[in-house]
Amino acid sequence: MNWGEYRKAMEALPFSDGFQERTEELVRRSIQSEKECISMKKRGFYRILAVAAAVAMLTVSAYAASRWLSPAQVADMVGNPALSRAFEGENAVKMNQSVQTGDLSVTLAGMVSGKNLSDWTDEADQSRTYAVMILESLDGTALNVENFPLGQYTFTPLVAGFTPWSVNSWTLDTGVSLLEQDGVLYYLLDVQNLEMFADHTVYVAFYQGASPSLDYFVMAEDGTISFAEKFEGPRALFTLPLEQSKADPAAVEQFMDNSGFDRDWFTTVAPVDDSQPAPEPGTSKEPFGFVEEFD
């Protein structure tokens, strides 16, 4: 967004009467506590700069706060008040990390983990991770379920050191709710607790395509995961800020045991066959255990 577009957006915000004057007066009061050793002329100069900077900062914060629904608002609008409260709690992580890819802006807004935060599944009493991701068009086109079908795109967790096809939305019993609001799409992921992998790098990937495979991802010798060079569709890869102290190796072992697959399936990457072309974007089927849509 250029400055002209930003200014128009700011002018459209519903600030109350006297917002600017009240803000400047508040900043002026705080500046009066500055050291008296600064000369009057220099002190006045710094005051003017401080007031201008503070007003700009508060204005930008107001703009950012009004631009999207918060994770708590998303959870509330899809009918999960307990999860909404959790997103407002001290254990929630607010991220607001954005990536521009293709014609889209993809934002990972926030996440929280815990028990009994949703009644969507029979396993709500088990600890799960919830994350809100936001999609909007870079050219201002309103997005909706008709012109942006869920089945053509994938949101999935990935874990460094584990092959992308062994730890993902399919194997982690993931559900997703889709909310459309003012031309913006909000995805609320409900996935098996990712904190058990906290001693590894844990990602959330967005891309146009089907379930994770060598056509989309590569895993380096050190276990790190990245998109394959030949993949050209829209994509974004976020890293979750998990606390290593919350890692649960025993739960990870149980997860692998319950999968029924050999351990090599989780750690061994097959050689890449570059002779095969990458799949056309948008060929996936709905990847999650359950999908709900909300207007």
C-alpha positions in Angstrom: 0.0 0.0 0.0 1.4 3.4 -1.0 1.1 6.5 1.2 -1.9 7.8 -0.7 -3.8 4.6 -0.3 -2.8 4.4 3.3 -4.0 7.9 4.0 -7.4 7.1 2.4 -7.7 4.0 4.5 -6.9 5.9 7.7 -9.4 8.7 6.9 -12.1 6.1 6.5 -11.5 4.7 10.0 -14.3 5.7 12.5 -12.1 7.6 15.1 -14.2 9.4 17.7 -14.3 13.2 17.8 -11.2 14.7 19.3 -9.1 11.6 19.0 -6.1 13.5 17.6 -6.3 16.2 20.2 -6.6 13.8 23.1 -3.7 11.7 21.8 -1.5 14.7 21.5 -2.4 16.0 24.9 -1.6 12.5 26.4 1.8 12.4 24.8 2.6 16.0 25.8 1.9 15.1 29.4 4.2 12.1 29.3 7.0 14.2 27.7 6.9 16.7 30.6 8.9 14.2 32.7 11.9 14.4 30.4 15.2 15.5 31.9 15.3 19.3 32.6 18.9 19.5 31.5 17.8 19.6 27.8 17.7 23.2 26.6 14.3 24.8 26.0 14.8 25.0 22.3 16.0 21.4 21.9 13.4 20.2 24.4 10.6 21.8 22.2 12.1 20.2 19.1 12.1 16.8 20.7 8.5 17.3 22.0 7.2 18.0 18.5 9.0 14.9 17.1 7.7 12.8 19.9 4.1 13.9 19.5 4.2 13.3 15.8 5.8 9.9 16.1 3.4 8.8 18.9 0.3 9.9 16.9 1.6 8.0 13.9 2.2 4.9 16.0 -1.2 5.0 17.5 -2.8 5.6 14.2 -1.0 2.7 12.6 -2.0 0.5 15.5 -5.6 1.5 15.2 -5.5 0.7 11.5 -3.9 -2.7 12.0 -6.4 -3.5 14.7 -9.4 -2.7 12.5 -8.1 -4.3 9.4 -8.9 -7.9 10.3 -10.9 -9.9 12.8 -8.8 -11.1 15.7 -8.4 -14.8 16.3 -10.7 -14.5 19.3 -13.4 -12.9 17.1 -13.0 -15.6 14.5 -13.5 -18.3 17.1 -16.5 -16.5 18.5 -18.1 -16.1 15.1 -17.8 -19.8 14.3 -19.5 -20.6 17.6 -16.6 -21.5 20.0 -16.7 -19.1 23.0 -14.2 -21.2 25.0 -11.7 -21.0 22.2 -12.4 -17.3 21.8 -11.5 -16.8 25.5 -8.4 -18.9 25.1 -7.2 -16.7 22.2 -7.5 -13.7 24.6 -5.6 -15.6 27.3 -2.0 -15.4 28.4 -1.1 -18.7 26.6 -2.2 -17.5 23.2 0.5 -16.4 20.7 -0.3 -13.4 18.5 1.8 -13.5 15.4 0.4 -11.5 12.5 3.1 -12.6 10.1 2.2 -12.0 6.4 3.6 -13.3 3.1 2.6 -12.0 -0.3 2.5 -14.7 -2.9 0.9 -14.6 -6.3 -2.2 -12.4 -6.0 -2.7 -13.2 -2.3 -1.6 -12.0 1.1 -1.4 -14.8 3.6 -1.3 -14.0 7.3 -0.7 -16.3 10.3 -2.6 -14.3 12.9 -2.2 -16.4 16.1 -2.4 -19.7 17.8 -3.2 -21.3 21.1 -3.1 -24.9 22.5 -5.1 -26.5 25.2 -7.9 -28.9 26.2 -11.6 -28.6 26.1 -11.5 -25.6 23.8 -13.8 -26.9 21.2 -16.8 -29.2 20.9 -16.3 -29.9 17.2 -14.9 -33.4 17.7 -15.1 -36.3 20.1 -11.5 -35.7 21.0 -12.0 -32.1 22.4 -10.8 -33.3 25.8 -7.4 -34.0 24.3 -4.9 -31.2 24.0 -5.1 -29.6 20.6 -3.6 -26.6 18.7 -5.7 -24.0 17.0 -4.5 -21.4 14.6 -6.1 -18.6 12.6 -4.9 -17.8 9.1 -6.1 -15.0 6.9 -6.3 -14.7 3.1 -7.0 -11.5 1.2 -6.5 -10.4 -2.4 -3.7 -8.0 -3.1 -5.7 -6.2 -5.8 -8.7 -5.6 -3.5 -10.9 -8.3 -5.0 -13.3 -9.7 -2.5 -12.6 -13.4 -1.8 -15.4 -15.8 -1.1 -15.9 -19.6 -1.2 -17.2 -19.4 -4.8 -14.1 -17.7 -6.3 -11.6 -19.2 -3.9 -12.6 -22.8 -3.3 -11.1 -24.4 -0.2 -10.3 -27.7 -2.0 -7.7 -26.1 -4.2 -5.5 -24.9 -1.4 -3.9 -26.6 1.6 -3.0 -25.3 5.1 -1.0 -27.9 6.9 1.5 -28.2 9.8 4.9 -29.7 9.0 7.7 -30.6 11.3 11.5 -30.5 10.6 13.1 -33.9 10.8 9.8 -35.6 9.8 8.9 -36.2 6.1 6.2 -33.8 4.9 4.0 -36.7 4.0 4.2 -38.3 7.5 3.3 -35.2 9.7 0.7 -33.0 8.2 -3.0 -32.2 8.3 -4.0 -35.6 7.1 -2.1 -37.5 9.8 -2.7 -35.0 12.6 -6.5 -35.3 12.5 -7.0 -31.7 11.4 -10.3 -29.9 10.9 -10.8 -26.5 9.5 -13.6 -23.8 9.7 -13.8 -21.2 6.9 -15.3 -17.8 7.7 -15.9 -15.1 5.0 -16.1 -11.5 6.2 -15.9 -8.3 4.1 -14.0 -10.0 1.2 -11.5 -11.6 3.5 -11.2 -15.4 4.3 -10.4 -16.7 7.7 -9.3 -20.3 8.3 -9.5 -21.7 11.8 -7.4 -24.9 12.0 -8.0 -27.5 14.7 -5.1 -29.9 14.9 -3.6 -32.5 17.2 -1.4 -30.6 19.8 1.7 -29.4 17.9 3.6 -28.7 21.2 4.7 -32.3 21.4 7.1 -31.4 18.5 8.4 -28.3 20.2 12.0 -29.5 20.3 11.8 -29.4 16.5 11.1 -26.6 14.1 7.3 -26.7 13.5 5.9 -25.0 10.4 2.5 -24.1 9.0 2.5 -24.2 5.2 0.0 -22.7 2.8 0.1 -23.6 -0.9 -2.1 -24.3 -3.9 -2.2 -28.0 -4.4 -2.8 -31.4 -2.8 -1.4 -33.4 0.1 2.3 -32.8 0.9 4.7 -34.7 -1.4 8.0 -34.5 -3.2 6.2 -32.4 -5.8 5.8 -29.6 -3.2 8.5 -30.0 -0.5 12.1 -31.0 0.0 13.7 -31.9 3.3 17.4 -31.2 3.8 19.9 -33.4 5.5 19.5 -31.4 8.7 15.7 -32.0 8.6 14.7 -28.5 7.6 11.8 -28.3 5.1 11.3 -25.9 2.2 9.3 -25.7 -0.9 10.6 -27.5 -4.0 12.2 -25.3 -6.5 10.1 -26.6 -9.3 6.9 -25.7 -7.5 5.6 -22.4 -8.8 2.1 -22.0 -7.2 1.2 -19.6 -4.4 2.9 -20.6 -1.2 3.9 -19.4 2.3 5.8 -21.2 5.1 5.6 -19.9 8.6 7.5 -21.1 11.7 5.6 -21.5 14.9 7.2 -20.0 18.1 6.8 -23.0 20.3 8.4 -23.3 23.7 10.9 -26.2 23.7 10.1 -27.0 27.3 6.6 -28.2 26.2 8.0 -30.9 23.9 6.7 -34.4 24.6 8.9 -37.0 23.0 6.8 -39.8 24.5 3.7 -38.4 22.8 5.6 -38.2 19.5 6.6 -41.8 19.9 3.0 -42.8 20.5 1.9 -40.8 17.5 4.3 -42.8 15.3 3.2 -46.1 16.8 -0.4 -45.3 16.2 0.2 -44.5 12.6 0.9 -48.1 11.7 3.8 -47.1 9.4 7.4 -48.1 9.6 9.7 -45.5 11.3 11.6 -45.0 8.1 8.5 -43.5 6.6 8.8 -40.6 9.1 12.4 -39.8 8.4 13.6 -41.1 5.1 13.2 -38.9 2.0 13.0 -40.7 -1.3 15.2 -39.3 -4.2 13.5 -36.6 -6.2 12.5 -37.6 -9.8 13.0 -34.3 -11.7 11.9 -36.0 -14.9 8.2 -35.7 -13.7 6.6 -32.3 -14.1 5.1 -30.6 -11.0 1.3 -31.1 -10.7 -1.0 -28.4 -11.9 -2.0 -26.2 -8.9 -5.5 -26.6 -7.6 -5.7 -30.4 -8.0 -6.3 -31.3 -4.4 -9.3 -32.7 -2.7 -10.5 -31.5 0.6 -7.6 -32.4 2.9 -9.2 -32.2 6.3 -11.3 -34.5 8.5 -14.1 -32.0 8.7 -14.9 -28.7 7.1 -17.4 -26.0 8.1 -18.2 -22.8 6.3 -19.6 -19.7 7.9 -20.9 -16.5 6.2 
